[in-house]
Amino acid sequence: MGDVTKMLSRPGADAHPSDDMDARLGQRLYDRYREPLDLPHGWNETLDTIFAHRSVRAFLPDPVPSGTIELLTAAAQSAATSSNLQPWSVVAVEDPERKARLAALAGNQKQIIEAPLLLAWIVDHHRLSQIGEELGTPTDGLHFLESFLLAAVDTSLAAQNAVVALESIGLGGCYIGGIRNHPAEVAAELGLPPRSFALFGLTIGYPDPAARASVKPRLPQKAVLFRERYGSLEGGPRLPVGYDARLRSFQREQHMPERDWSQQASQRVRGIDSLAGRHVLRDVLHRLGFRLE
């Protein structure tokens, strides 16, 4: 695609509308990878929303508009779901005291307190179990790991649909994996029935324009995209060339501590001590009613 910065600096009078759209897409892709990426498709509003995604952790105090929760739920329910089982639910939390208690359980994350809305996304086998009881039909299939995995996938697909929707109307959000630090306590706080589990949270609100934020660069596509068969790292470079430097550049711009991605990622998976207490998750899930056979 060439130098995106130069493309965007062309005089507007000489630009064709399709050139402007290609330049917009090019800029979004450049922000995402910090290097040019040539794609054959032009820009549109959907792509713009997706490529502009960033986590928002600083919010204005303004409440989300009336009907937002219902809108995001409709977007979530428009996502794919295996066999139309729809094995998830979502709990909307706006009460400041409840958000404060959940924030404490999720690692004392200030953004949970400051965001006007927290959505807790629930792997929900309780509803299917109830339906089976009402119909007198066994639900033994829910006891297997596959069923839990299916529900976790469907819950994630639904939540991501909601994220695209909220960003398209000017809101921002951030996933909260820390909600799994104390899953039994979170279940009690949310009043979850047996065989249901808070997979993650999602803070939502209007981004604070005073807070420094930008699109975080991702791994180059050659590190994640393979054709026909998974590419082998044997005999080749194990670290994506140049990515650590690009991420450090982003961190420097955002006045963040500089740290290589390779170091950060390796530390995050180094052992039990890096899992924030989640190494006991299987046992907790058993206590919540998931057998995971």
N, C-alpha and C positions, 0 to 999 in steps of 0.2 A: 504493500500500500504506500510505501515511501514515507517521507517525513510528514507525520500527521500535523505537527505544529505549523509547518509551511502551508499545508492544505487549508487549515482553518484561517490562515492570515490572508488568503486571496481576497482581492477587492470584491465586494458583494455584487457590484454591477456586472462583473464578468462571469459570475457563477450561475450555473444551471441548477434548477431545483434539485435534480437528482444528485448533482455534485455536492450540494449542501447536505443532503441526507446521508450520502456516503461518508462525508467528512464527519458528520455527527456520530455515526456508527464507529468510524475509525478512531475518533477521540475516546469514545467509551471503551473500546477494546484496548487502546493504548493505556488508558488508566488502569485497566484490569491486569495487563501483563507487563507494563512498562517497557514494551517493545512493540513495534508494528506487527499487526496480524492481518493478512489479506484475506477477506472473506467475500464471496461473490454476491451476497445478498445485501439489499439496501436497508436503510434504517426505517423502523416504524416505532410507534409508541410502546408496544409491548416489549420489543427488544431494548428500548431505551430504559424502561423500568427495570428489567431484569439485569442488564449490564451495569446499571448505576447502583445496584444494591450495596449497602454498607450497614454494619451494625451501628445502631444508635444507642448510646448509653447516657446521654444527657438530654433531659426533656424540659420543655416549658411546663408550668403548672396547669395550663389550660386543660380542662376535661376533653375527652374525645366527643365528637358530635353525637347527638341522640341517633340511635339506629346503627351506629358503627359496629357494635358487637354482632348484631343480626346480619349485617352485610358481610362481615368477615366469616361468620359461620356458613353463610350461603356459599361464599367462595370456597371454603374448606370442603363443603359437601359436594362441590363440583369436581373435586379431584377423583382420580381413579381409586377404586376399592375392589379388592379381590373377591370375586363371587358375590359382589354386592352385600357383603357381610356388614360393612360399616362398623367395625369393631372399635370405635373410639368415641370419646365424649370430650367436651371442653368445659372447664369451669372458669367463669369470668370473675375476677376478684378486683374490686374497687375500694373496699373498706380499708382505710389507712392502717388500722391496728392489725388486721389480718395480713396485709402486705408486709408490715414490719416483722411479724412473727415468721412469715415465710422467708423473708430476707435473711433473718438470723439462721434459719435452717439451711439456706442455700449459700452459706459462706459470707454472710454480712454484706451482700451486694447492695450498695446504695441506690443503684438504678431501680431496684424493685420498689423501694420506698418512694422515689421521686416520680416514677412513671404513673400516670393517672389510671392505667389499666394493666393488669397482669392476666394473661390467659394461661391456664394450666391444662396441658394436653394429656389426655388420659387414655391409656390402653384399657379398653373396657370389655372384659369377658362377662361381667355381671349381667348385662342386658341379654346376651345370648343364653346365659344360664337360666335366667328367668323365663325366657320364651320357651326353652326346652321343658321347664317344670310345668308351665301352663298347658303345654300341648302333650305332656306325658312322653316326651321324646328324650332319650339319653343325650347328653352333651359331652361324652367321654373324649371326643376329638379335641376339646379345648385343653386337655391336660398335657398335650405334647408341645415340645419346644417350637415346632413349626407354627402352631397356632399363635403362640406369643410373638414369634418373629413376624408373622403375617400382620398381626395387629400393630406392631411397632412400625412396620413399613407404612401401613395405611395411615397411621396417626401422623407420621412425618410428612407424607405426601399432602395430607389435608392442611397441616400447619404451613407448609411452604406456599400452598395456594393462597392462604390467608395473608402471608407476608407480601406476596406480589400485589395482592389487592390493596393492602393498607398503604404500601409505598406508592401505588398509583393515585391515591387520593391525598398525598402530601403528609402522611404519617410516617413514623419510623419505628423500628423495633429491634429487639435483640433476643436471641434464644438464651435460655438459662438452663444449662446442663446441671448446675449446682442443685437443682430441685431434687436430684437423685442422691444427694449427700446423706439425707435422712429420710428415706422413702416412707417408712412406717409413720414417722411423726407428721410428714406432709399429708399422708393419707388421712390421718386423724384430724388434722387442721381443716382439710377440705371435706371431711365427712364422707370419704369414699367408701363404698360397700366392698365386700369381699370380691376377689378376682378383678380388681381394678388397680391401676398403678399410674402415678404421675410420671410420664416419660421425660418431659421437660416443660419449662415455662417459657413465656414470651412476653416481654415488656413492650408496651405500646404507648405512644404519645406523639406530640409534635416535637420534632428535633429542636434543640436549643441552638439558634444560629451563632451564638457566642462561643460555643464549644468547638474546638478545632476537630475536624473530622474529614476523612476522604476515603476514596475507594482503595481497599487494601489489595495490592498485587497478589496474584495467585501463581502457582507453579506453571511453568511453560507447558503447553499442550503436549509436547513430545515426552514429557514425564508421566503423563496420565492417559494419553490416547494411543491405543494399539489397534492394529488392523489384523483381523483373522485370528491371531494368537497373541497371548500376552508376551511382551518383549522381555528378554532375559537381561538381567543386570550383570551377569557373569561376563567378565572380560571388558566391561565398559564402565564409564564413570557412574558411581553410586549416588553422587550428589548432583542435582540439576545445576548445570553450569550457569553461573551468573545470577541465580535466583536469590542467594543470600545477600548479594550486593544490592539488588533491586529492593529487597525488603528493608535492608538497612537504610537505603535512601528514603523510603517511605517513613520509616520510624524517625529519621532525622527531621524530615519536614513537619511531622506531627509532634515534635518535641517529646518523643517517647524514648525509653531506654533502648539503646541499640543492641540487638542480639540476633545472631544468625538463626534462620529458620531451622537449619539442620540441627543446631544445638538445642533450640527450644523444643522441637518435635521429639528428639531422642530423650530429653529429660522428662517429657510428659508421659512417656511409656516405659520408663526405666524399671519400674517395680511397684510393689504394693503401696509404698509411701507416696507415690505420685498420683494415686487414684482417689484421694480425698475421702477415704472411708468406703468407697464403692466396691471394694474387693469382696465385701460380704453380701453383695446384691442378691446372689442366688438364694441364700438362706432367708433374706428378707422377703423375697418374692414367694418363697414357699409359705412363709407365715401369712402373706396376704392372699393365699389361696391358689397360687399358680404352681402346679406340680412339675411342669417342665420335663416331662418324661422323654 
